[in-house]
């Protein structure tokens, strides 16, 4: 059926500016890290200066900007932006500390407890068995489960490997032998009710994981146990804030990268969060 609409005009690419709400300290750190890497691999030339590359990478991480849009606005190819993004993720993730060193440092500084929590990183829905393993019955969506430790001030210390969300938080902790490593360091972890049953050291052993009390079915908790739950929730509030800082990086709102990059991405964002909230 013929139409009376006039034909579309010539295609025009429009470029707009967008504010990136990050500190200069974060940009300077990332630029310096890239310059040191280029010097190490003897690659002094890139199509854009190191500072511009750092801004592009931060835009992709902070605002989850599409790589093709970033490429078009900077007159480069999408594959180039993808390569720069993954290069910076690798450089940042390599600076993330190992669990044993984190716990040993807390013990040396006189600390006695850390805060333990888990969070879901949503992923895109696909077909096949691997995607079914990422289905979280708790959150009713697909994703990856990440366990994190923070100090009592809410500063992220360590993040685990990103695992399919079908598994529980307790299973994820046992993959890393978290209880055994806490005992070796002489530390305890404060966690929510999702970690009840993680510490099976026996009644005579000092608890390595401190949790609240679950409400019995059809009954009420005694006032003393309610008070314990309130005290634990007050201590854990800063842990929730630590995850909120991490998820300010909108690339974690729904992960579109290959899931094999999820662990390195979370650890890279932890390093950037350190520099961003320490200003």
C-alpha positions as CSV (number, residue, x, y, z in Angstrom):
1,X,0.0,0.0,0.0
2,X,1.6,3.3,-1.0
3,X,2.1,5.9,1.6
4,X,2.2,9.7,1.4
5,X,5.0,10.1,4.0
6,X,8.1,11.9,2.7
7,X,11.3,9.8,2.5
8,X,13.6,10.1,5.4
9,X,16.5,12.5,5.1
10,X,20.2,11.7,5.1
11,X,21.4,9.9,8.3
12,X,23.2,12.3,10.6
13,X,25.3,11.2,13.6
14,X,24.7,13.4,16.7
15,X,27.2,13.6,19.5
16,X,26.1,14.9,23.0
17,X,28.0,15.6,26.2
18,X,27.3,13.8,29.4
19,X,28.5,14.5,33.0
20,X,30.6,11.8,34.6
21,X,30.2,12.2,38.3
22,X,33.6,10.9,39.4
23,X,36.4,12.5,41.3
24,X,39.6,13.7,39.6
25,X,41.5,11.4,41.9
26,X,39.9,8.4,40.3
27,X,40.6,9.6,36.7
28,X,44.2,10.4,37.7
29,X,44.7,7.0,39.2
30,X,43.3,5.2,36.1
31,X,45.3,7.4,33.7
32,X,48.6,6.7,35.6
33,X,47.9,3.0,35.7
34,X,47.4,2.9,31.9
35,X,50.5,5.0,31.2
36,X,52.6,2.7,33.4
37,X,51.2,-0.3,31.6
38,X,51.9,1.2,28.1
39,X,55.5,1.9,29.2
40,X,56.0,-1.6,30.5
41,X,54.8,-3.2,27.3
42,X,56.6,-0.6,25.2
43,X,53.5,0.6,23.4
44,X,53.7,4.4,23.6
45,X,51.2,5.1,20.9
46,X,47.4,4.7,21.1
47,X,44.8,6.4,18.8
48,X,43.7,8.5,21.8
49,X,45.7,9.9,24.8
50,X,45.7,7.9,28.0
51,X,43.5,10.4,29.7
52,X,40.8,10.1,27.0
53,X,41.0,6.3,27.1
54,X,40.5,6.5,30.9
55,X,37.4,8.7,30.5
56,X,35.9,6.3,27.9
57,X,36.5,3.3,30.2
58,X,35.0,5.1,33.2
59,X,31.9,6.1,31.2
60,X,31.4,2.4,30.2
61,X,31.7,1.3,33.9
62,X,29.9,4.1,35.6
63,X,27.0,4.7,33.2
64,X,27.0,1.3,31.4
65,X,27.3,3.4,28.2
66,X,27.0,1.2,25.0
67,X,30.4,0.6,23.5
68,X,29.2,1.4,20.0
69,X,28.0,4.8,21.2
70,X,31.3,5.5,22.9
71,X,33.1,4.4,19.7
72,X,31.0,6.6,17.5
73,X,31.4,9.7,19.7
74,X,35.2,9.3,19.7
75,X,35.7,8.3,16.0
76,X,37.1,4.9,16.8
77,X,35.8,1.3,16.3
78,X,33.7,-0.6,18.8
79,X,36.3,-3.4,19.0
80,X,38.9,-0.8,20.1
81,X,36.7,0.4,22.9
82,X,36.0,-3.2,23.9
83,X,39.7,-4.0,23.9
84,X,40.5,-0.9,26.0
85,X,37.8,-1.8,28.5
86,X,38.9,-5.3,29.1
87,X,42.6,-4.2,29.3
88,X,41.7,-1.8,32.1
89,X,39.6,-4.4,33.9
90,X,42.6,-6.8,33.8
91,X,44.9,-4.1,35.2
92,X,42.6,-3.1,38.0
93,X,41.6,-6.7,39.0
94,X,45.3,-7.6,39.3
95,X,45.6,-5.1,42.1
96,X,42.8,-6.8,44.2
97,X,44.2,-8.5,47.3
98,X,43.9,-12.2,48.1
99,X,41.8,-13.5,51.0
100,X,44.7,-14.7,53.1
101,X,46.5,-11.4,52.9
102,X,43.3,-9.4,53.7
103,X,42.6,-11.5,56.9
104,X,46.2,-11.4,58.0
105,X,46.3,-7.6,57.6
106,X,43.1,-7.2,59.7
107,X,44.6,-9.4,62.4
108,X,47.9,-7.5,62.4
109,X,46.1,-4.2,62.9
110,X,44.3,-5.6,66.0
111,X,40.9,-6.2,64.3
112,X,38.7,-9.0,65.6
113,X,35.7,-9.1,63.3
114,X,34.8,-8.5,59.6
115,X,31.4,-8.2,58.0
116,X,30.2,-10.9,55.6
117,X,27.5,-10.5,52.9
118,X,26.5,-11.7,49.5
119,X,24.9,-10.0,46.5
120,X,23.3,-10.9,43.2
121,X,24.8,-9.5,39.9
122,X,21.9,-9.7,37.4
123,X,22.8,-11.1,33.9
124,X,21.0,-11.1,30.6
125,X,18.6,-14.0,30.0
126,X,19.7,-16.6,27.5
127,X,18.8,-20.2,26.7
128,X,20.6,-23.4,27.7
129,X,21.8,-25.2,30.8
130,X,24.4,-22.6,31.9
131,X,21.6,-20.0,32.1
132,X,19.4,-22.3,34.2
133,X,22.2,-22.5,36.7
134,X,22.1,-18.8,37.0
135,X,18.5,-18.7,38.1
136,X,18.2,-17.4,41.7
137,X,15.0,-18.7,43.4
138,X,15.6,-16.1,46.1
139,X,15.6,-13.1,43.8
140,X,13.5,-14.6,41.0
141,X,15.9,-13.6,38.3
142,X,19.1,-14.8,36.5
143,X,22.4,-13.7,37.9
144,X,25.7,-14.5,39.5
145,X,26.4,-14.6,43.3
146,X,29.3,-12.7,44.8
147,X,30.4,-12.9,48.4
148,X,32.2,-9.9,50.0
149,X,34.0,-9.1,53.2
150,X,34.1,-5.5,54.6
151,X,35.7,-4.0,57.7
152,X,33.7,-2.5,60.5
153,X,33.7,0.8,58.7
154,X,32.1,-0.6,55.6
155,X,35.2,-0.6,53.4
156,X,35.3,-3.5,50.9
157,X,38.2,-5.8,51.6
158,X,37.7,-8.8,49.3
159,X,35.2,-10.2,46.8
160,X,34.8,-13.9,45.8
161,X,34.6,-15.5,42.5
162,X,31.3,-14.8,40.7
163,X,29.4,-18.1,40.8
164,X,26.0,-19.1,39.3
165,X,23.2,-17.8,41.5
166,X,21.4,-21.2,41.8
167,X,23.9,-22.1,44.6
168,X,23.4,-20.7,48.1
169,X,25.6,-18.2,49.9
170,X,26.8,-20.9,52.3
171,X,27.9,-23.1,49.4
172,X,29.8,-20.2,47.9
173,X,31.6,-19.6,51.2
174,X,32.5,-23.2,51.5
175,X,34.1,-23.2,48.0
176,X,36.6,-20.6,49.4
177,X,36.9,-22.4,52.8
178,X,36.0,-19.1,54.4
179,X,35.4,-20.5,57.9
180,X,38.7,-22.3,58.0
181,X,40.6,-19.2,56.9
182,X,38.8,-17.0,59.4
183,X,39.9,-19.5,62.2
184,X,43.5,-19.5,61.0
185,X,43.6,-15.7,61.2
186,X,41.8,-15.6,64.6
187,X,38.9,-13.6,63.2
188,X,35.1,-13.8,63.3
189,X,32.6,-12.6,60.7
190,X,29.2,-11.0,61.3
191,X,26.6,-12.1,58.8
192,X,22.9,-12.1,58.2
193,X,20.4,-15.0,58.5
194,X,21.3,-16.3,55.1
195,X,24.6,-17.7,56.6
196,X,23.0,-19.6,59.5
197,X,24.6,-23.1,59.4
198,X,27.8,-22.0,57.7
199,X,29.9,-22.4,60.9
200,X,29.8,-26.1,61.9
201,X,32.7,-26.0,64.3
202,X,30.7,-27.5,67.2
203,X,29.3,-26.0,70.4
204,X,32.7,-25.9,72.1
205,X,34.5,-24.0,69.4
206,X,34.5,-20.2,69.2
207,X,32.1,-19.1,66.4
208,X,33.8,-18.0,63.2
209,X,30.5,-16.7,61.8
210,X,28.2,-14.8,64.0
211,X,24.5,-14.7,62.9
212,X,21.2,-13.8,64.4
213,X,18.3,-16.0,65.3
214,X,15.6,-17.2,62.9
215,X,12.0,-17.0,63.9
216,X,10.5,-20.4,64.6
217,X,7.5,-21.3,62.4
218,X,4.3,-20.3,64.1
219,X,6.2,-18.8,67.1
220,X,7.7,-15.5,68.2
221,X,11.3,-14.8,69.1
222,X,12.0,-14.1,72.8
223,X,12.9,-10.4,73.5
224,X,16.5,-11.3,74.2
225,X,16.9,-12.9,70.8
226,X,15.2,-10.0,69.1
227,X,17.7,-7.7,70.8
228,X,20.6,-9.8,69.5
229,X,19.1,-9.5,65.9
230,X,18.8,-5.7,66.3
231,X,22.4,-5.4,67.4
232,X,23.7,-7.5,64.6
233,X,21.6,-5.6,62.0
234,X,23.1,-2.3,63.4
235,X,26.6,-3.6,62.9
236,X,25.9,-4.9,59.4
237,X,24.4,-1.6,58.1
238,X,27.8,-0.4,56.9
239,X,28.2,-3.7,54.9
240,X,25.0,-2.9,53.0
241,X,26.4,0.5,52.2
242,X,29.6,-1.0,50.8
243,X,27.6,-3.0,48.3
244,X,25.6,0.2,47.5
245,X,28.9,2.0,46.7
246,X,29.9,-1.0,44.5
247,X,26.6,-1.0,42.6
248,X,26.9,2.7,41.8
249,X,28.8,1.4,38.9
250,X,25.8,0.8,36.6
251,X,27.6,-1.8,34.5
252,X,26.5,-4.2,37.3
253,X,22.8,-3.3,36.9
254,X,22.6,-6.0,34.3
255,X,25.8,-7.6,33.1
256,X,26.2,-7.6,29.3
257,X,29.8,-8.7,29.3
258,X,30.7,-12.3,28.9
259,X,30.2,-13.9,32.3
260,X,33.8,-15.1,32.4
261,X,34.7,-11.5,33.0
262,X,32.4,-11.1,35.9
263,X,34.9,-11.9,38.7
264,X,37.5,-9.6,37.3
265,X,35.0,-6.9,36.7
266,X,33.7,-6.9,40.3
267,X,37.3,-6.9,41.7
268,X,38.2,-4.0,39.3
269,X,35.2,-2.0,40.5
270,X,36.3,-2.7,44.1
271,X,39.6,-1.0,43.4
272,X,37.9,2.0,41.7
273,X,35.5,2.3,44.7
274,X,38.4,2.5,47.1
275,X,39.8,5.5,45.3
276,X,36.3,7.1,44.8
277,X,35.1,7.0,48.4
278,X,38.5,7.7,49.9
279,X,38.6,11.2,48.5
